């Protein structure tokens, strides 16, 4: 992976790390996940693993609702 430099200042870009709101692991925007969001007024961040798990849970409950309607 190469360095990212600002053309005007010559300074290297600092890659920001986020803390997962569920498992407390650190991740970067390059890894995916949900870097910044809100649920109501609560700020949240989800690492790729937790974000994937939440999406799987939502899909599971959506499928249950669809089966109940049939």
GUDO-496516 format. One record per residue (C-alpha): residue in three letters; chain; residue number from 1; y, z, x. Coordinates in steps of 0.2 Angstrom, whole numbers. Last residue first. Layout:
N
(atom ala, A, NUM, (Y, Z, X))
...
This chain:
70
(atom unk, A, 70, (-79, 15, -241))
(atom unk, A, 69, (-64, 27, -240))
(atom unk, A, 68, (-75, 40, -230))
(atom unk, A, 67, (-80, 27, -218))
(atom unk, A, 66, (-62, 23, -214))
(atom unk, A, 65, (-57, 41, -212))
(atom unk, A, 64, (-72, 44, -200))
(atom unk, A, 63, (-67, 28, -190))
(atom unk, A, 62, (-49, 35, -188))
(atom unk, A, 61, (-56, 52, -182))
(atom unk, A, 60, (-66, 43, -168))
(atom unk, A, 59, (-51, 32, -163))
(atom unk, A, 58, (-40, 47, -162))
(atom unk, A, 57, (-52, 56, -151))
(atom unk, A, 56, (-55, 41, -139))
(atom unk, A, 55, (-36, 40, -137))
(atom unk, A, 54, (-35, 58, -133))
(atom unk, A, 53, (-49, 56, -120))
(atom unk, A, 52, (-40, 41, -112))
(atom unk, A, 51, (-24, 51, -110))
(atom unk, A, 50, (-34, 66, -103))
(atom unk, A, 49, (-41, 55, -90))
(atom unk, A, 48, (-26, 44, -86))
(atom unk, A, 47, (-15, 60, -84))
(atom unk, A, 46, (-5, 66, -99))
(atom unk, A, 45, (13, 71, -99))
(atom unk, A, 44, (22, 81, -113))
(atom unk, A, 43, (39, 87, -118))
(atom unk, A, 42, (39, 98, -134))
(atom unk, A, 41, (52, 94, -146))
(atom unk, A, 40, (41, 85, -159))
(atom unk, A, 39, (27, 78, -147))
(atom unk, A, 38, (37, 71, -133))
(atom unk, A, 37, (34, 59, -119))
(atom unk, A, 36, (34, 56, -101))
(atom unk, A, 35, (21, 50, -88))
(atom unk, A, 34, (8, 44, -100))
(atom unk, A, 33, (-7, 39, -91))
(atom unk, A, 32, (-7, 26, -77))
(atom unk, A, 31, (-12, 28, -59))
(atom unk, A, 30, (4, 19, -53))
(atom unk, A, 29, (15, 31, -62))
(atom unk, A, 28, (9, 45, -52))
(atom unk, A, 27, (-3, 60, -55))
(atom unk, A, 26, (-4, 78, -53))
(atom unk, A, 25, (-17, 89, -61))
(atom unk, A, 24, (-12, 102, -74))
(atom unk, A, 23, (-27, 99, -85))
(atom unk, A, 22, (-18, 97, -102))
(atom unk, A, 21, (1, 95, -99))
(atom unk, A, 20, (-3, 84, -84))
(atom unk, A, 19, (9, 86, -70))
(atom unk, A, 18, (19, 71, -64))
(atom unk, A, 17, (22, 64, -47))
(atom unk, A, 16, (37, 54, -42))
(atom unk, A, 15, (35, 41, -28))
(atom unk, A, 14, (50, 43, -17))
(atom unk, A, 13, (58, 26, -13))
(atom unk, A, 12, (61, 24, 6))
(atom unk, A, 11, (79, 23, 11))
(atom unk, A, 10, (87, 7, 17))
(atom unk, A, 9, (103, 11, 7))
(atom unk, A, 8, (107, -6, -1))
(atom unk, A, 7, (90, -14, 0))
(atom unk, A, 6, (81, 2, -7))
(atom unk, A, 5, (64, 2, 2))
(atom unk, A, 4, (46, 2, -6))
(atom unk, A, 3, (33, 5, 7))
(atom unk, A, 2, (17, -5, 7))
(atom unk, A, 1, (0, 0, 0))
